[in-house]
Amino acid sequence: MPYHEQKLSNGIMVYWDPMKESRAASIGVWVKAGSRFETQEEGGVTHFLEHMCFKGTNTRSAQEIANEMDYLGGEMNAFTSQEVTSFYATVLSENVDRAGDLLGDLLSNSVFDPEEIERERGVVLEELAESMDDPEDRAMESLFRIYFKGHSFGSPILGTKETIGRFSEDSVRRYFVEHYHPGNLFITIAGNLDFPRMLETLEKSFRNVSQHDGIPMSQVTPTPFFEKTYEEEEFEQVHLCMGVRGVPQTHLSQAALRILTTHLGGGMSSRLFQEVREKRGLAYSVYSSPLSFSDGGIVRIAASTRPSRREELQEVLIDELQRMESVPLSVPELTRARNQLKSSLLLGLESTGGRMSKMGRDILNWGKEIPISEIEERIDSVTPDDILSLVRELKWGNDYALSVLGPLSGKSTGNA
């Protein structure tokens, strides 16, 4: 059944996916603001602003916001990525109006009190410190820096100590006004609810949203770089992160890429898991994961091992990438990867949160609903030759970026 859609009087689009048998409802506000649209001096401001929207409005203090969130039950949260910020809530159907009213208040009437900014600066600096204590996070951040060299995709979403230290009431408010406006955000809702009544609530709660005309946002297409970085650190393990070419979100080969990465490192039967863990005992976990943007993409491969086996692990990962260029998937392998991919998709849509998120991704990427049946057809139509051609086109066997972090034990850090 197609999404229901309605435009509020201020221009904000609202999309609804009815789920008549559900007792829950999920609402999400999607803002086309992310780290890719920040200047170098603004690094991390999108994420910082996401935090600050929960720290007080004209009508609610930070404590009152927290109290109301807990009173409604369910879950309310937010996230920031390279290209989007999302605020969302999943509650009982009878409470979704109040959740919508609260979200509208956060995104229309936040006050950005200087004292709250100082407190939250400390929180975000601790979040940054926690990330820096995580070796996989650090290795992945280094991978993005070299793979997307010179592009904002390579900058950390959290920002740096220097940029976080510069945020002020004026700079946060300016970014808020310039990006949180009807032309740059929309709302998705999934669940059993009275849609006309919900629209009335949203008309009121979002009436004060910024009416800024918006500013042109940078859309420079990233060029991948295939460099290698090695960083000595006193950990128990060496952490390897590899990056190879991916494809944009709307690329015709997106289904083939998802099947390919599932087969390569998406489960216990994957090539990497079987070769790296089961046959060689090189690592406890190993995985591959695609990340697609509006105009670019990367496939990440990660594993950790003892320092004495680092070079062996690196060679195995490279060998498996090269093997993908010469050995096509068998019919059972293709079927298994298809089933994994479809199960993950379809089971995720059993919840209101999954359906609400799918709506958001549909509108962000295609500007319209993509029926589940169409996605399944795309997955089912992929052949072994499609996958082999894609791997060769992406040159996985030759072109890869590599980030290595850990005790290198004085070994050579030359290219493999």
Contacts in CASP RR format, 6 or more apart in sequence:
PFRMAT RR
TARGET T0000
AUTHOR 0000-0000-0000
METHOD contacts of the structure
MODEL  1
MPYHEQKLSNGIMVYWDPMKESRAASIGVWVKAGSRFETQEEGGVTHFLE
HMCFKGTNTRSAQEIANEMDYLGGEMNAFTSQEVTSFYATVLSENVDRAG
DLLGDLLSNSVFDPEEIERERGVVLEELAESMDDPEDRAMESLFRIYFKG
HSFGSPILGTKETIGRFSEDSVRRYFVEHYHPGNLFITIAGNLDFPRMLE
TLEKSFRNVSQHDGIPMSQVTPTPFFEKTYEEEEFEQVHLCMGVRGVPQT
HLSQAALRILTTHLGGGMSSRLFQEVREKRGLAYSVYSSPLSFSDGGIVR
IAASTRPSRREELQEVLIDELQRMESVPLSVPELTRARNQLKSSLLLGLE
STGGRMSKMGRDILNWGKEIPISEIEERIDSVTPDDILSLVRELKWGNDY
ALSVLGPLSGKSTGNA
1 17 0 8 1.000
1 18 0 8 1.000
2 369 0 8 1.000
3 15 0 8 1.000
3 16 0 8 1.000
3 17 0 8 1.000
3 359 0 8 1.000
3 369 0 8 1.000
4 15 0 8 1.000
4 16 0 8 1.000
4 17 0 8 1.000
4 18 0 8 1.000
4 195 0 8 1.000
5 13 0 8 1.000
5 14 0 8 1.000
5 15 0 8 1.000
5 16 0 8 1.000
6 13 0 8 1.000
6 14 0 8 1.000
6 16 0 8 1.000
6 195 0 8 1.000
6 199 0 8 1.000
7 13 0 8 1.000
7 14 0 8 1.000
8 14 0 8 1.000
8 182 0 8 1.000
8 199 0 8 1.000
8 202 0 8 1.000
8 203 0 8 1.000
8 206 0 8 1.000
9 203 0 8 1.000
10 182 0 8 1.000
10 206 0 8 1.000
10 207 0 8 1.000
10 209 0 8 1.000
10 211 0 8 1.000
11 182 0 8 1.000
11 183 0 8 1.000
12 182 0 8 1.000
12 183 0 8 1.000
12 185 0 8 1.000
12 186 0 8 1.000
12 187 0 8 1.000
12 202 0 8 1.000
12 206 0 8 1.000
12 209 0 8 1.000
13 186 0 8 1.000
13 187 0 8 1.000
13 363 0 8 1.000
14 186 0 8 1.000
14 187 0 8 1.000
14 188 0 8 1.000
14 189 0 8 1.000
14 198 0 8 1.000
14 199 0 8 1.000
14 202 0 8 1.000
15 186 0 8 1.000
15 187 0 8 1.000
15 188 0 8 1.000
15 189 0 8 1.000
15 359 0 8 1.000
15 360 0 8 1.000
15 363 0 8 1.000
16 188 0 8 1.000
16 189 0 8 1.000
16 190 0 8 1.000
16 191 0 8 1.000
16 193 0 8 1.000
16 195 0 8 1.000
16 198 0 8 1.000
17 188 0 8 1.000
17 189 0 8 1.000
17 190 0 8 1.000
17 191 0 8 1.000
17 355 0 8 1.000
17 356 0 8 1.000
17 359 0 8 1.000
18 191 0 8 1.000
18 192 0 8 1.000
18 195 0 8 1.000
19 190 0 8 1.000
19 191 0 8 1.000
19 192 0 8 1.000
19 352 0 8 1.000
19 355 0 8 1.000
20 191 0 8 1.000
20 192 0 8 1.000
21 192 0 8 1.000
22 93 0 8 1.000
22 191 0 8 1.000
22 192 0 8 1.000
22 352 0 8 1.000
23 92 0 8 1.000
23 93 0 8 1.000
23 192 0 8 1.000
24 90 0 8 1.000
24 91 0 8 1.000
24 92 0 8 1.000
24 93 0 8 1.000
24 191 0 8 1.000
24 351 0 8 1.000
24 352 0 8 1.000
25 90 0 8 1.000
25 91 0 8 1.000
25 92 0 8 1.000
25 93 0 8 1.000
25 95 0 8 1.000
25 96 0 8 1.000
25 99 0 8 1.000
25 189 0 8 1.000
25 190 0 8 1.000
25 191 0 8 1.000
25 192 0 8 1.000
25 193 0 8 1.000
25 352 0 8 1.000
26 88 0 8 1.000
26 89 0 8 1.000
26 90 0 8 1.000
26 91 0 8 1.000
26 189 0 8 1.000
26 190 0 8 1.000
26 191 0 8 1.000
26 351 0 8 1.000
26 352 0 8 1.000
26 353 0 8 1.000
26 354 0 8 1.000
26 355 0 8 1.000
26 356 0 8 1.000
27 88 0 8 1.000
27 89 0 8 1.000
27 96 0 8 1.000
27 99 0 8 1.000
27 100 0 8 1.000
27 103 0 8 1.000
27 187 0 8 1.000
27 188 0 8 1.000
27 189 0 8 1.000
27 356 0 8 1.000
28 86 0 8 1.000
28 87 0 8 1.000
28 88 0 8 1.000
28 89 0 8 1.000
28 103 0 8 1.000
28 187 0 8 1.000
28 188 0 8 1.000
28 189 0 8 1.000
28 356 0 8 1.000
28 360 0 8 1.000
29 86 0 8 1.000
29 87 0 8 1.000
29 88 0 8 1.000
29 103 0 8 1.000
29 104 0 8 1.000
29 107 0 8 1.000
29 185 0 8 1.000
29 186 0 8 1.000
29 187 0 8 1.000
30 84 0 8 1.000
30 85 0 8 1.000
30 86 0 8 1.000
30 185 0 8 1.000
30 186 0 8 1.000
30 187 0 8 1.000
30 188 0 8 1.000
30 360 0 8 1.000
30 363 0 8 1.000
30 364 0 8 1.000
31 84 0 8 1.000
31 85 0 8 1.000
31 86 0 8 1.000
31 87 0 8 1.000
31 107 0 8 1.000
31 179 0 8 1.000
31 180 0 8 1.000
31 184 0 8 1.000
31 185 0 8 1.000
32 83 0 8 1.000
32 84 0 8 1.000
32 179 0 8 1.000
32 184 0 8 1.000
32 185 0 8 1.000
32 217 0 8 1.000
32 364 0 8 1.000
33 46 0 8 1.000
33 49 0 8 1.000
33 84 0 8 1.000
33 85 0 8 1.000
33 175 0 8 1.000
33 179 0 8 1.000
33 180 0 8 1.000
33 184 0 8 1.000
34 46 0 8 1.000
34 80 0 8 1.000
34 81 0 8 1.000
34 82 0 8 1.000
34 83 0 8 1.000
34 84 0 8 1.000
34 85 0 8 1.000
34 157 0 8 1.000
35 43 0 8 1.000
35 44 0 8 1.000
35 46 0 8 1.000
35 47 0 8 1.000
35 80 0 8 1.000
35 81 0 8 1.000
35 82 0 8 1.000
35 152 0 8 1.000
35 153 0 8 1.000
35 155 0 8 1.000
35 156 0 8 1.000
35 157 0 8 1.000
35 159 0 8 1.000
36 82 0 8 1.000
36 83 0 8 1.000
36 152 0 8 1.000
36 153 0 8 1.000
36 218 0 8 1.000
36 293 0 8 1.000
37 46 0 8 1.000
37 83 0 8 1.000
37 152 0 8 1.000
37 179 0 8 1.000
37 217 0 8 1.000
37 218 0 8 1.000
38 44 0 8 1.000
38 45 0 8 1.000
38 46 0 8 1.000
38 152 0 8 1.000
38 155 0 8 1.000
40 155 0 8 1.000
41 163 0 8 1.000
41 166 0 8 1.000
42 163 0 8 1.000
42 171 0 8 1.000
42 175 0 8 1.000
43 155 0 8 1.000
43 156 0 8 1.000
43 159 0 8 1.000
43 160 0 8 1.000
43 163 0 8 1.000
44 156 0 8 1.000
44 157 0 8 1.000
44 158 0 8 1.000
44 159 0 8 1.000
44 163 0 8 1.000
44 164 0 8 1.000
45 163 0 8 1.000
45 167 0 8 1.000
45 171 0 8 1.000
45 172 0 8 1.000
45 175 0 8 1.000
46 80 0 8 1.000
46 85 0 8 1.000
46 157 0 8 1.000
46 175 0 8 1.000
46 179 0 8 1.000
47 80 0 8 1.000
47 124 0 8 1.000
47 157 0 8 1.000
47 158 0 8 1.000
47 159 0 8 1.000
48 120 0 8 1.000
48 121 0 8 1.000
48 124 0 8 1.000
48 164 0 8 1.000
48 167 0 8 1.000
48 172 0 8 1.000
49 85 0 8 1.000
49 172 0 8 1.000
49 175 0 8 1.000
49 176 0 8 1.000
50 78 0 8 1.000
50 79 0 8 1.000
50 80 0 8 1.000
50 85 0 8 1.000
50 87 0 8 1.000
51 120 0 8 1.000
51 123 0 8 1.000
51 124 0 8 1.000
52 110 0 8 1.000
52 112 0 8 1.000
52 116 0 8 1.000
52 117 0 8 1.000
52 120 0 8 1.000
52 172 0 8 1.000
53 78 0 8 1.000
53 87 0 8 1.000
53 106 0 8 1.000
53 107 0 8 1.000
53 110 0 8 1.000
54 62 0 8 1.000
54 65 0 8 1.000
54 66 0 8 1.000
54 78 0 8 1.000
54 106 0 8 1.000
55 62 0 8 1.000
55 65 0 8 1.000
55 110 0 8 1.000
55 112 0 8 1.000
55 113 0 8 1.000
55 116 0 8 1.000
55 117 0 8 1.000
55 119 0 8 1.000
55 120 0 8 1.000
56 62 0 8 1.000
56 64 0 8 1.000
56 65 0 8 1.000
56 110 0 8 1.000
56 111 0 8 1.000
56 113 0 8 1.000
56 116 0 8 1.000
57 65 0 8 1.000
57 105 0 8 1.000
57 106 0 8 1.000
57 108 0 8 1.000
57 109 0 8 1.000
57 110 0 8 1.000
57 111 0 8 1.000
58 109 0 8 1.000
58 111 0 8 1.000
59 105 0 8 1.000
59 109 0 8 1.000
60 68 0 8 1.000
60 102 0 8 1.000
60 105 0 8 1.000
62 116 0 8 1.000
65 102 0 8 1.000
65 106 0 8 1.000
68 98 0 8 1.000
68 102 0 8 1.000
69 76 0 8 1.000
69 89 0 8 1.000
69 102 0 8 1.000
72 89 0 8 1.000
72 91 0 8 1.000
72 95 0 8 1.000
72 98 0 8 1.000
72 99 0 8 1.000
72 102 0 8 1.000
73 91 0 8 1.000
73 92 0 8 1.000
73 95 0 8 1.000
74 89 0 8 1.000
74 90 0 8 1.000
74 91 0 8 1.000
74 92 0 8 1.000
75 89 0 8 1.000
75 90 0 8 1.000
75 91 0 8 1.000
76 87 0 8 1.000
76 88 0 8 1.000
76 89 0 8 1.000
76 90 0 8 1.000
76 91 0 8 1.000
76 99 0 8 1.000
76 102 0 8 1.000
76 103 0 8 1.000
77 87 0 8 1.000
77 88 0 8 1.000
77 89 0 8 1.000
78 85 0 8 1.000
78 86 0 8 1.000
78 87 0 8 1.000
78 88 0 8 1.000
79 85 0 8 1.000
79 86 0 8 1.000
80 157 0 8 1.000
81 157 0 8 1.000
82 152 0 8 1.000
82 153 0 8 1.000
82 157 0 8 1.000
82 293 0 8 1.000
83 293 0 8 1.000
83 294 0 8 1.000
83 364 0 8 1.000
84 364 0 8 1.000
86 360 0 8 1.000
87 103 0 8 1.000
87 106 0 8 1.000
87 107 0 8 1.000
88 353 0 8 1.000
88 356 0 8 1.000
88 357 0 8 1.000
89 96 0 8 1.000
89 99 0 8 1.000
89 100 0 8 1.000
89 102 0 8 1.000
89 103 0 8 1.000
90 351 0 8 1.000
90 352 0 8 1.000
90 353 0 8 1.000
90 356 0 8 1.000
91 98 0 8 1.000
91 99 0 8 1.000
93 191 0 8 1.000
93 192 0 8 1.000
93 193 0 8 1.000
96 189 0 8 1.000
96 191 0 8 1.000
96 193 0 8 1.000
96 198 0 8 1.000
97 193 0 8 1.000
97 197 0 8 1.000
97 198 0 8 1.000
97 201 0 8 1.000
100 198 0 8 1.000
100 201 0 8 1.000
100 202 0 8 1.000
100 205 0 8 1.000
101 201 0 8 1.000
101 204 0 8 1.000
101 205 0 8 1.000
102 205 0 8 1.000
103 205 0 8 1.000
104 202 0 8 1.000
104 205 0 8 1.000
104 206 0 8 1.000
104 209 0 8 1.000
105 205 0 8 1.000
107 180 0 8 1.000
107 185 0 8 1.000
107 206 0 8 1.000
107 209 0 8 1.000
108 205 0 8 1.000
108 206 0 8 1.000
108 207 0 8 1.000
108 208 0 8 1.000
108 209 0 8 1.000
108 210 0 8 1.000
109 208 0 8 1.000
110 176 0 8 1.000
112 169 0 8 1.000
112 172 0 8 1.000
112 173 0 8 1.000
112 176 0 8 1.000
113 169 0 8 1.000
114 168 0 8 1.000
114 169 0 8 1.000
117 167 0 8 1.000
117 168 0 8 1.000
117 169 0 8 1.000
117 172 0 8 1.000
121 164 0 8 1.000
121 165 0 8 1.000
121 167 0 8 1.000
124 158 0 8 1.000
124 164 0 8 1.000
125 161 0 8 1.000
125 164 0 8 1.000
125 165 0 8 1.000
127 158 0 8 1.000
128 158 0 8 1.000
128 159 0 8 1.000
128 160 0 8 1.000
128 161 0 8 1.000
128 164 0 8 1.000
131 137 0 8 1.000
131 138 0 8 1.000
131 141 0 8 1.000
131 158 0 8 1.000
132 138 0 8 1.000
135 233 0 8 1.000
135 235 0 8 1.000
135 237 0 8 1.000
135 239 0 8 1.000
135 304 0 8 1.000
135 405 0 8 1.000
135 406 0 8 1.000
136 239 0 8 1.000
136 241 0 8 1.000
136 302 0 8 1.000
136 304 0 8 1.000
138 231 0 8 1.000
138 233 0 8 1.000
138 239 0 8 1.000
138 405 0 8 1.000
139 239 0 8 1.000
139 240 0 8 1.000
139 241 0 8 1.000
139 302 0 8 1.000
139 403 0 8 1.000
139 404 0 8 1.000
139 405 0 8 1.000
140 241 0 8 1.000
140 300 0 8 1.000
140 302 0 8 1.000
140 403 0 8 1.000
141 156 0 8 1.000
142 229 0 8 1.000
142 231 0 8 1.000
142 241 0 8 1.000
142 403 0 8 1.000
142 405 0 8 1.000
143 241 0 8 1.000
143 242 0 8 1.000
143 243 0 8 1.000
143 300 0 8 1.000
143 401 0 8 1.000
143 402 0 8 1.000
143 403 0 8 1.000
144 153 0 8 1.000
144 154 0 8 1.000
144 156 0 8 1.000
144 298 0 8 1.000
145 154 0 8 1.000
145 155 0 8 1.000
145 229 0 8 1.000
146 225 0 8 1.000
146 227 0 8 1.000
146 228 0 8 1.000
146 229 0 8 1.000
146 401 0 8 1.000
146 403 0 8 1.000
147 154 0 8 1.000
147 224 0 8 1.000
147 225 0 8 1.000
147 226 0 8 1.000
147 243 0 8 1.000
147 298 0 8 1.000
147 401 0 8 1.000
148 154 0 8 1.000
148 222 0 8 1.000
148 224 0 8 1.000
148 225 0 8 1.000
148 298 0 8 1.000
149 225 0 8 1.000
149 227 0 8 1.000
151 220 0 8 1.000
151 222 0 8 1.000
151 223 0 8 1.000
152 218 0 8 1.000
153 222 0 8 1.000
153 293 0 8 1.000
158 164 0 8 1.000
176 210 0 8 1.000
177 210 0 8 1.000
177 212 0 8 1.000
178 210 0 8 1.000
178 212 0 8 1.000
178 214 0 8 1.000
178 215 0 8 1.000
179 214 0 8 1.000
180 209 0 8 1.000
180 210 0 8 1.000
181 209 0 8 1.000
181 210 0 8 1.000
181 211 0 8 1.000
181 212 0 8 1.000
181 213 0 8 1.000
181 214 0 8 1.000
182 209 0 8 1.000
182 211 0 8 1.000
183 214 0 8 1.000
184 214 0 8 1.000
185 209 0 8 1.000
186 360 0 8 1.000
186 363 0 8 1.000
187 202 0 8 1.000
188 356 0 8 1.000
188 357 0 8 1.000
188 359 0 8 1.000
188 360 0 8 1.000
188 363 0 8 1.000
189 195 0 8 1.000
189 198 0 8 1.000
189 356 0 8 1.000
190 352 0 8 1.000
190 353 0 8 1.000
190 354 0 8 1.000
190 355 0 8 1.000
190 356 0 8 1.000
190 359 0 8 1.000
191 352 0 8 1.000
191 355 0 8 1.000
219 294 0 8 1.000
219 295 0 8 1.000
221 295 0 8 1.000
221 296 0 8 1.000
222 293 0 8 1.000
222 295 0 8 1.000
222 296 0 8 1.000
222 297 0 8 1.000
224 245 0 8 1.000
224 298 0 8 1.000
224 399 0 8 1.000
224 401 0 8 1.000
225 401 0 8 1.000
226 399 0 8 1.000
226 400 0 8 1.000
226 401 0 8 1.000
227 401 0 8 1.000
227 402 0 8 1.000
228 401 0 8 1.000
228 402 0 8 1.000
228 403 0 8 1.000
228 404 0 8 1.000
228 414 0 8 1.000
228 415 0 8 1.000
228 416 0 8 1.000
229 402 0 8 1.000
229 403 0 8 1.000
229 404 0 8 1.000
230 404 0 8 1.000
230 405 0 8 1.000
230 408 0 8 1.000
230 413 0 8 1.000
231 403 0 8 1.000
231 404 0 8 1.000
231 405 0 8 1.000
231 406 0 8 1.000
232 406 0 8 1.000
232 407 0 8 1.000
232 408 0 8 1.000
233 405 0 8 1.000
233 406 0 8 1.000
233 407 0 8 1.000
234 406 0 8 1.000
234 407 0 8 1.000
235 405 0 8 1.000
235 406 0 8 1.000
235 407 0 8 1.000
236 306 0 8 1.000
236 407 0 8 1.000
237 304 0 8 1.000
237 305 0 8 1.000
237 306 0 8 1.000
237 307 0 8 1.000
237 406 0 8 1.000
238 304 0 8 1.000
238 305 0 8 1.000
238 306 0 8 1.000
238 307 0 8 1.000
238 310 0 8 1.000
238 313 0 8 1.000
238 404 0 8 1.000
238 405 0 8 1.000
238 406 0 8 1.000
238 407 0 8 1.000
238 408 0 8 1.000
239 302 0 8 1.000
239 304 0 8 1.000
239 404 0 8 1.000
239 405 0 8 1.000
239 406 0 8 1.000
240 302 0 8 1.000
240 303 0 8 1.000
240 304 0 8 1.000
240 305 0 8 1.000
240 310 0 8 1.000
240 313 0 8 1.000
240 314 0 8 1.000
240 317 0 8 1.000
240 402 0 8 1.000
240 403 0 8 1.000
240 404 0 8 1.000
241 300 0 8 1.000
241 301 0 8 1.000
241 302 0 8 1.000
241 402 0 8 1.000
241 403 0 8 1.000
241 404 0 8 1.000
242 300 0 8 1.000
242 301 0 8 1.000
242 302 0 8 1.000
242 317 0 8 1.000
242 321 0 8 1.000
242 400 0 8 1.000
242 401 0 8 1.000
242 402 0 8 1.000
242 403 0 8 1.000
243 298 0 8 1.000
243 299 0 8 1.000
243 300 0 8 1.000
243 301 0 8 1.000
243 400 0 8 1.000
243 401 0 8 1.000
243 402 0 8 1.000
244 298 0 8 1.000
244 299 0 8 1.000
244 301 0 8 1.000
244 321 0 8 1.000
244 394 0 8 1.000
244 396 0 8 1.000
244 397 0 8 1.000
244 399 0 8 1.000
244 400 0 8 1.000
244 401 0 8 1.000
245 297 0 8 1.000
245 298 0 8 1.000
245 299 0 8 1.000
245 394 0 8 1.000
245 395 0 8 1.000
245 396 0 8 1.000
245 399 0 8 1.000
246 257 0 8 1.000
246 290 0 8 1.000
246 292 0 8 1.000
246 296 0 8 1.000
246 297 0 8 1.000
246 298 0 8 1.000
246 299 0 8 1.000
246 394 0 8 1.000
247 253 0 8 1.000
247 254 0 8 1.000
247 257 0 8 1.000
247 292 0 8 1.000
247 296 0 8 1.000
247 297 0 8 1.000
247 394 0 8 1.000
248 254 0 8 1.000
248 292 0 8 1.000
248 293 0 8 1.000
248 294 0 8 1.000
248 295 0 8 1.000
248 296 0 8 1.000
248 297 0 8 1.000
249 292 0 8 1.000
249 293 0 8 1.000
249 294 0 8 1.000
249 365 0 8 1.000
250 294 0 8 1.000
250 365 0 8 1.000
250 366 0 8 1.000
251 257 0 8 1.000
251 292 0 8 1.000
253 386 0 8 1.000
253 390 0 8 1.000
254 292 0 8 1.000
254 378 0 8 1.000
255 375 0 8 1.000
255 378 0 8 1.000
255 379 0 8 1.000
255 381 0 8 1.000
255 382 0 8 1.000
256 382 0 8 1.000
256 386 0 8 1.000
256 387 0 8 1.000
256 390 0 8 1.000
257 290 0 8 1.000
257 292 0 8 1.000
257 299 0 8 1.000
257 390 0 8 1.000
258 290 0 8 1.000
258 341 0 8 1.000
258 379 0 8 1.000
259 334 0 8 1.000
259 337 0 8 1.000
259 338 0 8 1.000
259 341 0 8 1.000
259 379 0 8 1.000
259 382 0 8 1.000
259 387 0 8 1.000
260 324 0 8 1.000
260 337 0 8 1.000
260 387 0 8 1.000
260 390 0 8 1.000
260 391 0 8 1.000
261 288 0 8 1.000
261 289 0 8 1.000
261 290 0 8 1.000
261 299 0 8 1.000
262 270 0 8 1.000
262 337 0 8 1.000
262 340 0 8 1.000
262 341 0 8 1.000
263 270 0 8 1.000
263 271 0 8 1.000
263 329 0 8 1.000
263 333 0 8 1.000
263 334 0 8 1.000
263 336 0 8 1.000
263 337 0 8 1.000
263 387 0 8 1.000
264 270 0 8 1.000
264 271 0 8 1.000
264 272 0 8 1.000
264 288 0 8 1.000
264 301 0 8 1.000
264 320 0 8 1.000
264 324 0 8 1.000
265 271 0 8 1.000
265 272 0 8 1.000
265 273 0 8 1.000
265 286 0 8 1.000
265 287 0 8 1.000
265 288 0 8 1.000
265 301 0 8 1.000
266 272 0 8 1.000
266 273 0 8 1.000
266 287 0 8 1.000
266 288 0 8 1.000
266 289 0 8 1.000
266 340 0 8 1.000
267 273 0 8 1.000
267 287 0 8 1.000
267 340 0 8 1.000
268 274 0 8 1.000
269 336 0 8 1.000
270 288 0 8 1.000
271 320 0 8 1.000
271 323 0 8 1.000
271 324 0 8 1.000
272 286 0 8 1.000
272 287 0 8 1.000
272 288 0 8 1.000
272 301 0 8 1.000
272 303 0 8 1.000
272 317 0 8 1.000
272 320 0 8 1.000
273 286 0 8 1.000
273 287 0 8 1.000
275 316 0 8 1.000
275 320 0 8 1.000
276 282 0 8 1.000
276 283 0 8 1.000
276 286 0 8 1.000
276 303 0 8 1.000
276 313 0 8 1.000
276 316 0 8 1.000
276 317 0 8 1.000
277 283 0 8 1.000
277 284 0 8 1.000
277 285 0 8 1.000
277 286 0 8 1.000
280 312 0 8 1.000
280 316 0 8 1.000
282 303 0 8 1.000
282 305 0 8 1.000
282 309 0 8 1.000
282 312 0 8 1.000
282 313 0 8 1.000
282 316 0 8 1.000
283 303 0 8 1.000
283 304 0 8 1.000
283 305 0 8 1.000
283 313 0 8 1.000
284 304 0 8 1.000
285 303 0 8 1.000
285 304 0 8 1.000
286 301 0 8 1.000
286 302 0 8 1.000
286 303 0 8 1.000
287 301 0 8 1.000
287 302 0 8 1.000
287 303 0 8 1.000
288 299 0 8 1.000
288 300 0 8 1.000
288 301 0 8 1.000
289 299 0 8 1.000
289 300 0 8 1.000
290 297 0 8 1.000
290 298 0 8 1.000
290 299 0 8 1.000
290 300 0 8 1.000
291 297 0 8 1.000
291 298 0 8 1.000
291 299 0 8 1.000
291 300 0 8 1.000
294 365 0 8 1.000
301 317 0 8 1.000
301 321 0 8 1.000
303 313 0 8 1.000
303 317 0 8 1.000
305 312 0 8 1.000
305 313 0 8 1.000
307 406 0 8 1.000
307 407 0 8 1.000
307 408 0 8 1.000
307 409 0 8 1.000
307 411 0 8 1.000
308 409 0 8 1.000
310 404 0 8 1.000
310 408 0 8 1.000
310 411 0 8 1.000
311 411 0 8 1.000
311 416 0 8 1.000
314 402 0 8 1.000
314 404 0 8 1.000
314 416 0 8 1.000
315 416 0 8 1.000
318 397 0 8 1.000
318 400 0 8 1.000
318 416 0 8 1.000
321 396 0 8 1.000
321 397 0 8 1.000
321 400 0 8 1.000
322 396 0 8 1.000
322 397 0 8 1.000
324 391 0 8 1.000
324 396 0 8 1.000
324 397 0 8 1.000
325 388 0 8 1.000
325 391 0 8 1.000
325 392 0 8 1.000
325 396 0 8 1.000
325 397 0 8 1.000
328 384 0 8 1.000
328 385 0 8 1.000
328 387 0 8 1.000
328 388 0 8 1.000
329 337 0 8 1.000
329 384 0 8 1.000
329 387 0 8 1.000
329 388 0 8 1.000
330 384 0 8 1.000
331 384 0 8 1.000
334 382 0 8 1.000
334 383 0 8 1.000
334 384 0 8 1.000
334 387 0 8 1.000
338 379 0 8 1.000
338 380 0 8 1.000
338 382 0 8 1.000
341 379 0 8 1.000
342 376 0 8 1.000
342 379 0 8 1.000
345 372 0 8 1.000
345 375 0 8 1.000
346 372 0 8 1.000
348 354 0 8 1.000
349 355 0 8 1.000
349 358 0 8 1.000
349 372 0 8 1.000
359 369 0 8 1.000
362 368 0 8 1.000
362 369 0 8 1.000
362 370 0 8 1.000
391 397 0 8 1.000
402 416 0 8 1.000
404 413 0 8 1.000
END
